[in-house]
Amino acid sequence: MILVIDTSSVRSAMGLVDPGRVRVDELQFDSRETPIAMQFPHIANGVRLAKIAVATGPGSFTGVRSGVSFGLGLAIGLRIPIAPLSTLAIHAARTEEPVLAVSEAGRGRVYYLPPGGKPAVGEPRELPGDHEVVGWVRPQTERSMVAAGLRFRPETRLARWIEGARKVLETAPEVPYRNLEIEYMQSFSAPRK
């Protein structure tokens, strides 16, 4: 079994993937209310883990670090491989259609990944509106995005988060523990006039 951990955004999630099956289990939670270590027994109790996969961002500085640190410590302690996964790639893989994958960046901004593009950060009015939006953002951020003309894909028609993670895992490389890198994109510089 592969344990997948994502604490990079507004929602956090943990799931188990059996490479021979589509999905085993998934748990979404608010890591600000319940630490990831307290959620771990609910998802992986009695399961023999073969690998850990962690969402490495972009995302909340503290959130990404807590999930990656927990996953890395677990992988080292169990002496099993670890694989980094892009937060935005997981969201983009939740559906077969091209979508604009997003994640909360704070201060009214979002990290986003357009189909075939590169990750970026911007305010809702700066995002491309060609595709439906998939991802986890705060309610006020979602309202701002909708006001800017962006359309969220209804969650009821989406593949679950763990299915997106499973798809990304198919090509995710294992990395040496010391080479696990976190993806930081946030810039707080003043806009140029």
DRENMI-921164 format. One line per field, with one value per residue: residue number from 1; residue in one letter; z, y, x of N, C-alpha, C, O, CB in turn. Coordinates in Angstrom, 3 decimals, padded with zeros to 6 digits. Glycine has a CB too. Layout:
N
resi: c(NUM|...)
resn: c(a|...)
n_w: c(Z|...)
n_v: c(Y|...)
n_u: c(X|...)
ca_w: c(Z|...)
ca_v: c(Y|...)
ca_u: c(X|...)
c_w: c(Z|...)
c_v: c(Y|...)
c_u: c(X|...)
o_w: c(Z|...)
o_v: c(Y|...)
o_u: c(X|...)
cb_w: c(Z|...)
cb_v: c(Y|...)
cb_u: c(X|...)
% end
This chain:
193
resi: c(1|2|3|4|5|6|7|8|9|10|11|12|13|14|15|16|17|18|19|20|21|22|23|24|25|26|27|28|29|30|31|32|33|34|35|36|37|38|39|40|41|42|43|44|45|46|47|48|49|50|51|52|53|54|55|56|57|58|59|60|61|62|63|64|65|66|67|68|69|70|71|72|73|74|75|76|77|78|79|80|81|82|83|84|85|86|87|88|89|90|91|92|93|94|95|96|97|98|99|100|101|102|103|104|105|106|107|108|109|110|111|112|113|114|115|116|117|118|119|120|121|122|123|124|125|126|127|128|129|130|131|132|133|134|135|136|137|138|139|140|141|142|143|144|145|146|147|148|149|150|151|152|153|154|155|156|157|158|159|160|161|162|163|164|165|166|167|168|169|170|171|172|173|174|175|176|177|178|179|180|181|182|183|184|185|186|187|188|189|190|191|192|193)
resn: c(m|i|l|v|i|d|t|s|s|v|r|s|a|m|g|l|v|d|p|g|r|v|r|v|d|e|l|q|f|d|s|r|e|t|p|i|a|m|q|f|p|h|i|a|n|g|v|r|l|a|k|i|a|v|a|t|g|p|g|s|f|t|g|v|r|s|g|v|s|f|g|l|g|l|a|i|g|l|r|i|p|i|a|p|l|s|t|l|a|i|h|a|a|r|t|e|e|p|v|l|a|v|s|e|a|g|r|g|r|v|y|y|l|p|p|g|g|k|p|a|v|g|e|p|r|e|l|p|g|d|h|e|v|v|g|w|v|r|p|q|t|e|r|s|m|v|a|a|g|l|r|f|r|p|e|t|r|l|a|r|w|i|e|g|a|r|k|v|l|e|t|a|p|e|v|p|y|r|n|l|e|i|e|y|m|q|s|f|s|a|p|r|k)
n_w: c(000.000|-000.624|001.091|000.809|001.311|001.778|002.820|001.950|001.407|001.829|002.573|003.963|003.158|003.302|002.045|000.988|-001.444|-003.448|-005.649|-007.440|-007.507|-008.021|-005.988|-002.483|000.153|001.581|003.339|004.253|005.881|008.230|008.813|010.479|012.613|013.495|014.030|011.627|012.513|014.316|012.673|011.187|012.332|011.756|009.071|008.309|010.038|010.978|008.403|006.017|004.851|001.734|000.474|000.724|-000.312|-000.861|-001.020|-002.342|-002.723|-004.844|-001.932|001.315|003.449|006.094|006.105|003.934|004.846|007.228|006.390|004.592|006.317|008.201|006.521|005.496|007.862|008.599|006.389|006.585|009.131|008.701|006.731|003.968|000.503|-000.716|-002.473|-004.264|-004.934|-007.026|-005.788|-007.403|-009.691|-008.715|-008.261|-010.902|-012.091|-011.155|-012.819|-016.124|-018.134|-019.471|-017.042|-014.954|-012.480|-009.047|-005.971|-002.667|-002.062|-000.295|000.980|-000.886|-003.257|-005.637|-006.279|-009.456|-012.196|-015.498|-018.182|-019.795|-019.174|-017.050|-013.484|-011.607|-009.773|-008.779|-008.736|-008.657|-010.955|-012.747|-013.674|-016.208|-017.988|-019.524|-018.923|-016.718|-013.128|-010.727|-007.444|-004.101|-002.225|-000.037|001.060|000.628|-001.263|-003.365|-003.960|-004.903|-007.165|-008.714|-009.078|-010.748|-013.068|-013.330|-013.488|-011.303|-011.316|-010.598|-007.558|-007.265|-009.693|-009.996|-009.985|-007.069|-004.709|-004.048|-006.281|-008.210|-007.095|-007.308|-010.100|-010.623|-009.203|-010.853|-012.539|-010.882|-009.551|-007.232|-004.653|-003.158|000.394|001.279|-000.941|-001.268|-002.193|-001.416|-002.944|-003.365|-004.176|-003.579|-003.589|-002.096|-002.992|-003.832|-006.341|-009.572|-010.945)
n_v: c(-001.184|002.281|005.235|008.341|011.766|014.982|018.133|020.689|022.676|024.346|022.275|019.193|015.989|012.446|009.318|005.880|003.947|001.179|-000.240|-002.136|-001.685|000.676|002.551|002.725|003.917|007.074|010.109|013.210|016.239|019.008|020.288|022.314|022.092|019.424|017.730|016.142|013.814|012.782|011.962|009.930|007.203|006.634|006.130|004.403|002.257|-000.786|-001.393|-002.480|-000.546|000.285|002.427|006.010|008.886|012.334|015.496|018.173|020.824|023.652|025.546|026.279|027.525|026.519|024.377|022.692|022.039|020.635|018.293|017.162|016.822|015.016|012.806|012.279|011.662|009.356|007.681|007.455|006.291|003.841|002.879|002.976|003.835|007.264|009.531|012.552|014.613|016.876|019.325|020.734|019.125|016.822|017.761|018.478|015.981|014.854|014.670|013.677|015.555|018.586|020.962|023.908|023.786|024.584|026.034|027.270|030.306|032.317|035.679|036.447|035.366|032.721|029.624|028.270|025.987|025.842|023.825|022.036|024.036|025.997|026.042|028.820|031.912|033.995|036.661|036.269|037.628|037.540|034.970|032.423|031.900|029.784|027.126|024.864|025.058|023.304|022.324|023.171|025.809|028.671|029.619|032.423|033.009|031.409|032.673|035.139|034.252|033.223|035.606|036.823|035.559|032.890|029.361|026.845|023.388|021.134|019.374|016.928|015.661|015.073|013.053|011.465|012.860|011.033|009.404|011.114|011.476|008.857|008.616|010.510|009.339|007.235|008.065|009.298|009.869|008.025|009.512|010.165|010.535|012.933|014.517|015.397|017.938|020.962|022.834|026.137|029.089|031.518|035.013|038.087|040.607|044.066|045.090|046.196|049.471)
n_u: c(000.827|000.375|000.820|-000.652|-000.189|-001.498|-001.226|-001.285|-003.152|-006.366|-008.097|-007.077|-005.744|-005.556|-004.678|-004.967|-003.399|-003.609|-001.533|-002.560|-005.243|-007.965|-008.793|-008.398|-008.819|-009.795|-009.370|-010.518|-009.713|-009.494|-006.529|-005.823|-007.445|-007.254|-004.352|-002.163|-000.873|-002.684|-004.714|-003.649|-003.809|-006.496|-006.609|-004.517|-004.296|-003.008|-002.139|000.211|002.717|004.217|005.286|005.595|003.871|003.987|002.354|003.961|003.500|002.657|001.705|000.316|002.789|003.319|001.532|002.377|004.934|004.342|002.965|004.847|007.030|005.951|005.389|007.972|009.382|008.006|008.548|011.360|011.560|010.230|011.765|011.160|010.454|010.020|007.906|007.582|004.726|003.053|000.901|-000.955|-000.974|-002.200|-004.824|-005.509|-005.555|-007.853|-009.999|-010.974|-011.244|-009.738|-008.791|-008.629|-006.453|-006.429|-005.184|-005.299|-003.586|-003.490|-004.096|-006.028|-005.218|-004.430|-002.760|-002.189|-002.714|-002.802|-004.223|-001.698|000.088|002.316|002.830|001.578|001.028|-001.656|-004.124|-007.717|-008.877|-006.799|-006.518|-006.714|-009.745|-010.677|-011.286|-013.088|-012.808|-010.890|-010.198|-009.012|-010.043|-010.549|-013.886|-014.391|-012.444|-013.266|-015.711|-014.733|-013.400|-015.495|-016.916|-015.110|-015.618|-014.906|-015.551|-016.439|-015.957|-018.500|-018.267|-019.556|-019.367|-016.764|-013.796|-012.579|-010.213|-008.140|-008.076|-007.065|-004.524|-003.576|-003.330|-001.296|000.754|001.480|003.520|005.279|008.472|010.521|012.419|015.651|015.731|016.990|016.742|014.184|012.112|010.413|007.831|007.885|006.201|005.194|005.197|005.767|006.226|005.775|003.429|004.484|004.241)
ca_w: c(000.000|-000.657|001.845|000.160|002.275|001.219|003.800|001.338|001.064|002.791|003.053|003.968|002.832|003.405|001.414|000.700|-002.816|-003.742|-007.076|-008.230|-007.446|-008.292|-004.774|-001.276|001.191|001.552|004.485|004.144|007.196|008.392|009.644|011.485|013.765|013.936|013.429|010.745|013.277|014.960|011.625|010.618|012.717|011.156|007.676|008.054|011.150|010.610|006.992|005.733|003.838|000.872|000.006|001.134|-001.319|-000.209|-001.849|-002.033|-003.007|-003.988|-000.940|002.573|003.935|007.255|005.719|003.129|005.697|008.209|005.692|004.074|007.470|008.742|005.553|005.442|009.101|008.521|005.394|007.150|010.231|008.168|005.705|002.703|-000.420|-000.694|-003.792|-004.223|-005.877|-007.131|-005.327|-008.540|-010.578|-008.109|-008.556|-012.347|-012.452|-010.575|-013.885|-017.431|-018.977|-019.088|-016.044|-014.311|-011.109|-008.147|-004.548|-001.924|-001.864|000.745|000.570|-002.036|-004.463|-005.760|-007.148|-010.499|-013.253|-016.661|-018.955|-020.639|-018.777|-015.896|-012.270|-011.384|-008.676|-009.213|-008.211|-009.483|-012.246|-013.606|-014.070|-017.485|-017.770|-020.616|-018.435|-015.380|-012.063|-009.774|-006.378|-002.759|-001.811|000.988|000.475|000.122|-002.484|-004.403|-004.352|-005.726|-008.455|-009.448|-009.457|-011.843|-014.256|-013.357|-013.184|-010.602|-011.711|-009.424|-006.891|-007.419|-010.962|-010.011|-009.354|-005.739|-004.581|-004.050|-007.647|-008.852|-006.556|-007.913|-011.477|-010.583|-008.695|-011.926|-013.142|-009.871|-009.196|-005.836|-004.493|-001.879|001.450|001.333|-002.163|-001.299|-002.215|-001.292|-004.004|-002.891|-005.283|-003.087|-003.608|-001.445|-003.424|-004.268|-007.779|-010.258|-011.587)
ca_v: c(000.000|003.573|006.287|009.645|012.833|016.341|019.147|021.929|023.621|024.597|020.935|018.242|014.662|011.316|008.188|004.677|003.476|-000.142|-000.124|-003.052|-001.283|002.100|003.347|001.952|004.720|008.495|010.859|014.644|016.852|020.336|020.064|023.377|021.641|018.128|017.475|014.984|012.627|012.224|011.373|008.782|005.896|006.420|005.708|003.397|001.322|-002.181|-001.526|-002.542|000.465|000.017|003.712|007.226|009.952|013.581|016.678|019.088|022.192|024.825|025.626|026.951|027.272|025.639|023.162|021.825|021.538|019.644|017.034|016.605|016.373|013.800|011.728|011.975|010.960|008.020|006.912|007.148|005.352|002.536|002.532|002.749|004.955|008.423|010.146|013.866|014.837|018.276|019.576|021.120|017.969|015.940|018.322|018.397|014.580|014.386|014.552|013.359|016.743|019.636|021.888|024.822|023.307|025.699|025.800|028.539|030.915|033.342|037.091|036.587|034.826|031.270|028.945|027.653|025.244|025.680|022.627|022.171|025.195|025.920|026.609|030.259|032.445|035.232|037.027|035.659|038.300|037.262|033.564|032.140|031.413|028.874|025.809|024.801|025.094|022.197|022.504|023.526|027.197|029.165|030.093|033.800|032.969|030.861|033.737|036.102|033.622|033.181|036.997|037.139|034.827|031.507|028.368|025.664|022.108|020.598|018.270|015.663|015.033|014.884|011.899|011.819|013.305|009.913|008.908|012.017|011.132|007.574|008.874|011.198|008.355|006.331|008.562|010.015|009.157|007.973|010.340|009.972|011.363|014.263|015.258|015.781|019.399|021.596|023.815|027.447|030.029|032.769|036.213|039.160|041.904|045.014|045.103|047.339|050.367)
ca_u: c(000.000|001.065|000.146|-000.530|-000.467|-001.552|-001.630|-000.828|-004.202|-007.434|-008.418|-005.978|-006.240|-004.668|-005.334|-004.200|-003.500|-003.085|-001.221|-003.365|-006.653|-008.174|-008.803|-008.636|-009.457|-009.461|-009.864|-010.265|-009.851|-008.923|-005.339|-005.713|-008.222|-006.763|-003.033|-002.074|-000.483|-003.871|-005.547|-002.952|-004.366|-007.814|-006.487|-003.492|-004.203|-002.822|-001.791|001.645|003.017|005.360|005.810|004.901|003.850|003.590|002.143|005.061|003.121|002.694|000.656|000.594|004.141|003.257|000.823|003.239|006.023|003.877|002.696|006.093|007.833|005.332|005.620|009.398|009.720|007.422|009.310|012.677|011.360|009.835|012.767|010.461|010.661|009.126|007.727|006.933|003.629|002.624|-000.460|-001.797|-001.107|-003.204|-006.148|-005.752|-005.796|-009.117|-010.993|-010.384|-011.285|-008.787|-009.321|-007.688|-006.253|-006.111|-004.977|-005.264|-002.267|-003.617|-004.181|-006.906|-004.592|-004.417|-001.810|-002.993|-002.047|-003.681|-003.893|-000.517|000.884|003.202|002.224|001.749|000.228|-002.288|-005.438|-008.767|-009.086|-005.638|-006.518|-007.382|-011.106|-011.047|-011.677|-013.654|-011.816|-010.886|-009.212|-009.470|-009.800|-011.479|-015.155|-014.303|-011.638|-014.144|-016.652|-013.978|-013.110|-016.763|-017.187|-014.195|-016.057|-014.423|-016.583|-015.954|-016.545|-019.201|-017.560|-020.261|-018.982|-015.318|-013.159|-012.124|-008.830|-007.200|-007.949|-006.109|-003.198|-003.177|-002.892|000.003|001.721|001.915|004.760|006.069|009.694|010.955|013.616|016.344|015.144|017.619|016.438|012.772|012.039|009.106|007.609|007.435|006.029|004.615|006.021|005.026|006.726|004.757|003.281|005.102|003.259)
c_w: c(000.000|000.108|001.148|001.154|001.558|002.288|003.264|001.163|002.184|003.407|003.072|003.676|002.987|002.748|001.209|-000.735|-002.889|-005.237|-007.968|-008.270|-007.695|-007.016|-003.586|-000.269|001.103|002.755|004.266|005.498|007.180|009.342|010.647|012.751|014.349|013.259|012.638|011.516|013.962|013.938|011.090|011.039|012.092|009.736|007.511|009.171|010.645|009.169|006.842|004.570|003.062|000.418|000.605|-000.041|-000.634|-001.234|-001.411|-002.400|-004.485|-003.017|000.273|003.094|005.080|006.895|004.952|004.012|006.687|007.538|005.185|005.224|008.064|007.815|005.485|006.693|009.103|007.553|005.943|008.246|009.758|007.127|004.395|001.815|-000.222|-002.097|-003.626|-005.291|-005.879|-006.689|-006.504|-009.515|-010.033|-008.442|-010.041|-012.769|-011.898|-011.610|-015.195|-018.343|-018.546|-018.135|-015.597|-012.859|-010.238|-006.723|-003.886|-001.756|-000.760|000.154|-000.706|-003.328|-004.464|-006.580|-008.218|-011.550|-014.403|-017.428|-019.882|-020.269|-017.591|-014.680|-012.133|-010.177|-009.155|-008.506|-009.154|-010.858|-013.231|-014.150|-015.414|-017.229|-018.813|-020.143|-017.066|-014.369|-011.131|-008.707|-005.086|-002.415|-000.725|000.317|-000.082|-001.152|-003.637|-004.882|-005.244|-007.107|-009.322|-009.929|-010.628|-013.115|-014.352|-012.911|-012.500|-011.106|-010.479|-008.856|-007.106|-008.706|-011.038|-009.474|-007.986|-005.753|-004.703|-005.448|-008.459|-008.393|-007.159|-009.330|-011.500|-010.114|-009.794|-012.555|-012.142|-009.503|-007.677|-005.760|-003.196|-000.846|001.430|000.105|-002.287|-001.185|-002.139|-002.337|-003.412|-004.083|-004.805|-003.105|-003.020|-001.863|-003.918|-005.791|-008.391|-010.931|-012.896)
c_v: c(001.253|004.575|007.607|010.707|014.179|017.290|020.543|022.995|023.782|023.285|020.139|016.883|013.642|010.146|007.041|004.264|002.100|-000.116|-001.048|-002.695|000.213|002.926|002.423|002.800|006.152|009.166|012.320|015.268|018.240|020.201|021.188|022.971|020.330|017.850|016.165|013.713|011.984|011.582|010.067|007.434|005.603|005.867|004.513|002.366|-000.122|-002.426|-001.562|-001.586|000.104|001.307|004.826|008.199|011.206|014.687|017.724|020.532|022.417|024.829|026.404|026.546|026.263|024.318|022.193|021.211|020.491|018.300|016.363|016.077|015.080|012.622|011.305|011.211|009.534|007.136|006.511|006.092|003.949|002.013|002.115|003.973|006.076|009.034|011.497|013.958|016.319|018.396|019.875|019.961|016.987|016.457|018.206|016.974|014.034|014.218|014.271|014.587|017.744|020.625|022.836|024.362|024.473|025.213|027.167|029.026|031.969|034.737|037.301|036.025|033.307|030.826|028.289|026.989|025.095|024.410|022.884|023.321|024.919|026.517|028.090|030.654|033.755|035.485|036.461|036.301|038.037|035.831|033.372|031.507|030.432|027.538|025.908|024.674|023.898|022.510|022.943|024.945|027.564|029.646|031.512|033.877|032.441|031.911|034.765|035.534|033.570|034.594|037.433|036.345|033.396|030.563|027.163|024.428|021.522|019.367|016.930|014.940|014.764|013.531|012.358|012.179|012.141|009.320|009.799|011.710|009.831|007.771|009.532|010.243|007.443|006.764|009.283|009.217|009.069|008.801|009.961|010.942|012.784|015.117|015.659|017.302|019.874|022.698|025.107|028.380|031.404|033.909|037.342|040.535|042.779|044.997|046.357|048.166|050.878)
c_u: c(000.875|000.212|000.416|-000.995|-000.460|-002.093|-001.319|-001.890|-005.218|-007.913|-007.135|-006.568|-005.122|-005.397|-004.387|-004.462|-002.868|-002.797|-002.047|-004.836|-006.772|-008.070|-009.022|-009.397|-008.964|-010.099|-009.514|-010.547|-009.251|-007.747|-005.110|-006.451|-007.697|-005.433|-003.014|-001.727|-001.684|-004.812|-004.955|-003.545|-005.730|-007.718|-005.562|-003.332|-004.099|-002.442|-000.274|001.936|004.281|006.037|004.973|004.972|003.325|003.399|003.159|004.762|002.911|001.521|001.098|001.971|004.127|002.594|001.697|004.319|005.547|003.609|003.949|006.954|007.280|005.615|007.066|009.837|009.201|008.213|010.681|012.534|011.018|010.819|012.097|010.649|009.636|009.084|007.045|005.847|003.286|001.167|-001.390|-001.988|-002.142|-004.605|-006.483|-006.113|-007.112|-010.220|-010.274|-010.336|-010.213|-009.465|-008.216|-007.590|-005.823|-005.899|-004.827|-003.820|-002.305|-003.657|-004.991|-006.351|-004.649|-003.217|-002.665|-002.117|-003.027|-003.295|-002.702|000.400|001.791|002.497|002.544|000.907|-000.386|-003.601|-006.500|-008.934|-007.948|-005.629|-007.208|-008.749|-011.586|-011.608|-012.345|-012.522|-012.005|-009.848|-009.863|-009.057|-010.811|-012.771|-015.067|-013.458|-012.480|-015.141|-015.958|-013.689|-014.366|-017.124|-016.299|-014.532|-015.559|-015.536|-015.956|-016.681|-017.228|-018.504|-018.243|-019.878|-017.490|-014.910|-012.672|-010.639|-007.852|-007.036|-007.011|-004.689|-002.693|-002.654|-001.511|001.098|002.260|003.239|005.662|007.323|009.871|012.228|014.324|015.767|015.700|017.286|014.966|012.683|010.601|009.014|007.053|007.321|005.629|005.629|005.193|005.549|005.577|004.651|003.917|004.032|003.775)
o_w: c(000.558|-000.184|000.917|001.765|000.816|002.620|004.042|000.802|003.330|004.619|002.288|003.916|002.827|002.892|001.250|-001.186|-002.447|-006.030|-009.152|-008.991|-007.590|-006.977|-003.687|000.126|000.618|003.143|004.108|006.184|006.223|010.545|011.564|013.841|015.567|012.034|012.939|011.197|014.168|014.307|010.598|010.176|011.916|009.258|006.640|009.227|009.967|008.739|007.463|003.452|003.639|000.027|000.950|-000.690|000.091|-002.187|-000.242|-002.392|-005.283|-003.254|000.260|003.171|005.037|007.330|005.278|003.938|006.965|008.076|005.320|005.113|008.389|008.271|005.423|006.598|009.559|007.862|005.786|008.287|010.352|006.691|003.805|002.319|000.344|-002.812|-002.926|-006.403|-004.819|-007.161|-006.585|-010.108|-010.806|-008.856|-010.399|-013.703|-012.143|-011.296|-015.347|-019.230|-017.380|-018.392|-015.831|-012.091|-010.627|-006.326|-004.483|-001.359|-000.337|-001.005|-001.502|-004.387|-003.430|-007.451|-007.922|-011.767|-014.312|-017.332|-020.659|-020.961|-017.189|-014.829|-012.494|-009.629|-009.849|-007.778|-010.323|-011.842|-014.427|-015.008|-015.727|-016.341|-018.977|-020.887|-016.353|-014.704|-010.791|-009.031|-004.986|-002.323|-000.519|-000.851|-001.152|-002.021|-004.751|-006.082|-006.235|-008.103|-010.521|-011.058|-011.410|-014.117|-015.374|-012.066|-013.046|-011.295|-009.422|-009.589|-007.127|-008.801|-012.057|-008.627|-007.794|-006.687|-005.394|-005.771|-009.295|-009.201|-007.486|-009.718|-012.302|-010.573|-009.683|-013.048|-012.524|-009.183|-006.938|-006.695|-002.249|-001.194|001.553|000.116|-003.313|-000.195|-002.717|-002.591|-003.008|-004.907|-005.564|-002.679|-003.407|-001.157|-004.362|-006.474|-007.798|-011.428|-013.575)
o_v: c(001.264|004.747|007.964|010.575|014.485|017.250|021.475|024.125|023.408|023.196|020.388|016.646|013.935|010.014|007.200|004.234|001.890|000.017|-000.758|-003.330|000.940|003.906|001.442|002.441|006.417|008.839|012.651|014.885|018.615|020.020|021.046|023.444|020.150|017.743|015.221|012.641|010.770|010.736|009.204|006.585|004.437|005.211|003.677|001.674|-000.615|-003.579|-000.774|-001.790|-000.325|001.300|004.632|008.322|011.151|014.811|018.108|021.374|021.482|024.200|027.096|025.358|025.264|023.258|021.007|020.012|019.541|017.263|015.150|015.001|014.164|011.558|010.113|010.230|008.616|005.983|005.368|005.121|002.969|000.865|001.080|005.048|005.880|009.052|011.595|013.455|016.943|017.655|019.326|019.829|016.383|015.686|017.874|016.783|012.876|013.671|014.595|014.661|017.755|021.071|022.596|024.528|025.262|024.144|028.102|028.260|032.460|034.955|038.193|036.191|032.682|031.546|027.800|027.361|024.318|023.964|023.839|023.571|023.775|027.403|028.549|029.837|034.535|034.636|036.201|035.584|038.283|035.512|034.070|030.665|030.257|026.881|026.900|024.239|023.529|022.918|023.069|025.250|026.862|030.034|031.785|034.709|032.961|032.027|035.213|036.256|033.842|034.763|038.303|036.444|032.745|030.914|026.531|024.448|021.420|018.429|015.896|013.725|014.272|012.944|013.540|011.843|012.256|008.789|009.309|011.686|009.714|007.167|009.157|010.327|006.933|005.927|009.822|008.032|009.944|008.796|009.495|012.050|013.743|016.324|016.203|017.883|019.273|023.408|025.165|028.458|032.369|033.754|037.532|041.520|042.281|044.902|047.436|047.635|051.641)
o_u: c(001.972|-000.971|001.571|-002.056|000.473|-003.277|-001.113|-001.562|-004.969|-008.109|-006.219|-007.752|-003.937|-006.612|-003.167|-005.607|-001.739|-003.729|-002.213|-005.606|-005.783|-007.327|-009.759|-010.506|-007.865|-011.221|-008.339|-011.495|-008.573|-007.937|-004.301|-006.127|-007.698|-005.381|-003.745|-002.242|-001.701|-005.627|-005.683|-003.768|-006.085|-008.644|-005.805|-002.316|-005.001|-002.422|000.439|001.462|005.281|007.205|003.807|006.011|002.331|004.168|003.204|005.660|002.980|000.489|002.116|002.282|004.845|003.043|001.754|004.587|006.279|003.997|004.113|007.542|008.034|006.034|007.367|010.575|009.882|008.513|011.109|013.289|011.468|010.730|012.406|010.972|008.561|010.086|006.037|006.009|003.237|000.305|-002.489|-003.059|-002.885|-005.472|-007.613|-006.892|-007.451|-011.277|-009.096|-009.485|-009.817|-010.583|-007.031|-008.538|-004.962|-006.363|-004.292|-002.942|-001.258|-003.305|-004.702|-006.956|-004.883|-002.729|-003.755|-000.964|-003.977|-002.151|-002.708|001.387|002.002|001.655|003.628|000.168|000.266|-004.116|-006.213|-009.116|-008.106|-004.806|-008.172|-008.885|-012.794|-012.336|-012.190|-011.420|-013.129|-008.733|-011.083|-007.868|-011.801|-012.759|-015.611|-013.719|-012.417|-015.390|-016.535|-013.730|-014.309|-017.585|-016.682|-013.824|-015.775|-016.360|-015.052|-017.897|-016.605|-018.191|-017.575|-020.049|-017.005|-015.582|-012.386|-009.911|-006.840|-005.973|-006.252|-003.761|-001.512|-001.654|-000.656|002.237|003.375|003.996|006.701|007.239|009.418|013.029|013.690|015.360|014.937|017.529|014.557|013.128|009.695|009.987|005.892|008.233|005.720|006.773|004.040|005.332|004.543|005.671|003.888|003.039|003.088)
cb_w: c(001.208|-002.135|003.333|-001.176|003.434|-000.076|005.160|000.033|-000.198|002.117|002.164|005.327|001.404|004.903|000.105|001.680|-003.810|-003.330|-007.292|-007.704|-006.075|-008.949|-004.833|-000.675|002.591|000.225|005.827|003.021|008.277|008.925|008.763|010.942|013.372|013.627|014.519|009.660|014.319|015.740|010.482|011.010|014.217|011.146|006.831|007.828|012.074|010.898|006.161|005.392|004.490|-000.338|-001.550|002.447|-002.572|000.832|-001.727|-002.743|-002.486|-004.828|-000.535|003.612|004.389|008.402|004.897|001.955|006.448|008.919|004.545|003.263|008.554|008.925|004.187|005.292|010.297|008.085|004.097|007.715|011.135|007.560|006.208|002.939|-001.856|000.367|-004.734|-004.418|-005.509|-008.590|-004.328|-009.270|-010.756|-006.563|-008.120|-013.123|-011.958|-009.508|-013.995|-018.111|-018.924|-020.347|-014.829|-014.426|-011.058|-008.178|-004.282|-000.535|-003.172|001.734|000.371|-002.233|-004.575|-006.397|-006.361|-011.148|-012.750|-017.594|-019.773|-022.038|-018.452|-016.173|-011.026|-012.655|-007.375|-010.695|-008.064|-008.756|-012.033|-012.832|-013.003|-018.369|-017.725|-021.482|-018.363|-015.251|-011.275|-010.479|-006.791|-001.719|-003.033|001.822|001.518|001.197|-002.287|-003.878|-003.098|-005.034|-008.249|-008.553|-008.250|-011.416|-015.458|-012.451|-014.469|-009.082|-012.294|-009.785|-005.405|-007.391|-012.129|-009.215|-010.233|-004.764|-003.249|-003.079|-008.320|-008.547|-005.019|-007.927|-012.207|-009.651|-007.608|-013.002|-014.284|-008.605|-009.827|-005.330|-004.497|-002.037|002.817|001.457|-003.355|-000.146|-003.472|000.148|-005.076|-001.820|-006.253|-001.674|-005.058|000.071|-004.525|-003.759|-008.152|-011.295|-010.682)
cb_v: c(-000.005|004.055|006.326|009.706|012.824|016.390|018.917|021.632|023.182|025.333|020.241|018.253|014.628|011.010|008.593|003.532|004.461|-001.314|-000.407|-004.422|-001.656|002.324|004.447|001.451|004.137|009.162|010.325|015.304|015.991|021.367|019.914|024.714|021.477|017.006|017.436|015.231|012.992|013.316|012.367|008.834|005.820|007.722|006.854|004.075|001.477|-002.916|-000.364|-004.019|001.847|-000.796|003.795|007.848|009.562|014.000|017.220|018.645|023.139|026.095|024.254|026.627|028.579|026.315|023.510|022.614|022.684|020.143|017.271|017.669|017.468|013.991|012.151|013.269|011.708|008.103|007.730|008.432|005.852|002.621|001.394|002.459|004.458|009.484|009.223|014.994|013.975|018.807|020.739|022.319|017.266|015.849|019.792|018.876|013.726|015.347|015.842|012.239|017.393|020.378|021.119|026.348|022.163|026.748|024.882|028.374|031.545|033.239|037.650|038.005|035.301|030.765|027.888|028.686|023.851|026.929|022.165|022.332|026.344|026.655|025.855|031.093|032.656|035.204|038.588|035.727|039.799|037.514|032.709|031.204|032.555|028.620|024.884|023.618|026.416|020.827|023.517|022.547|028.185|030.321|030.036|034.724|032.091|029.623|034.434|036.486|032.203|032.594|037.934|036.855|035.554|031.340|027.933|025.816|021.117|020.250|018.544|015.899|015.909|015.965|011.322|010.671|014.016|008.831|008.830|013.483|011.014|006.594|009.766|012.436|007.510|006.252|009.493|010.285|009.846|006.479|011.854|010.185|010.730|014.117|014.437|015.081|019.951|022.164|023.253|028.031|029.513|032.578|036.557|039.008|041.734|046.437|045.017|046.871|051.543)
cb_u: c(-000.943|001.322|000.623|-001.366|000.573|-002.447|-000.914|-000.247|-004.897|-008.608|-009.502|-005.200|-006.813|-004.272|-005.933|-004.561|-002.819|-004.099|000.231|-003.213|-007.280|-009.538|-009.895|-007.310|-009.178|-009.932|-009.263|-011.139|-009.186|-009.983|-004.111|-006.275|-009.672|-007.786|-001.952|-001.036|000.576|-004.611|-005.726|-001.507|-004.485|-008.597|-005.987|-002.188|-005.417|-004.042|-002.396|002.102|003.174|004.924|005.808|005.535|002.961|004.633|000.666|006.303|004.160|002.689|000.215|-000.494|004.799|002.502|-000.376|003.879|006.667|002.601|001.766|006.867|007.875|003.800|005.165|010.217|009.165|005.949|009.480|013.352|010.274|008.448|013.683|008.943|010.601|009.596|006.895|007.972|002.378|002.800|-000.478|-001.185|000.254|-003.006|-006.213|-004.516|-004.654|-009.577|-011.861|-011.179|-012.678|-008.244|-009.908|-008.152|-005.196|-007.224|-003.716|-005.938|-001.767|-002.469|-002.791|-007.223|-003.138|-005.719|-000.899|-003.897|-001.545|-003.602|-005.113|-000.937|-000.020|004.542|002.710|001.340|001.092|-002.512|-005.583|-010.070|-009.236|-004.357|-007.200|-006.509|-012.038|-009.854|-010.460|-014.651|-011.913|-010.582|-008.163|-008.915|-009.907|-010.828|-016.254|-013.711|-010.377|-014.892|-017.243|-012.658|-012.545|-017.904|-016.968|-012.753|-015.625|-013.172|-017.325|-016.137|-015.456|-020.640|-017.448|-021.753|-019.400|-014.647|-011.972|-012.386|-008.628|-007.667|-009.328|-006.460|-003.248|-004.362|-003.915|-000.063|001.078|000.845|004.434|005.215|010.904|011.189|013.252|017.888|015.394|019.136|016.829|011.965|012.704|008.878|006.646|008.408|004.999|004.078|006.512|005.104|007.784|005.081|001.806|006.151|002.914)
% end
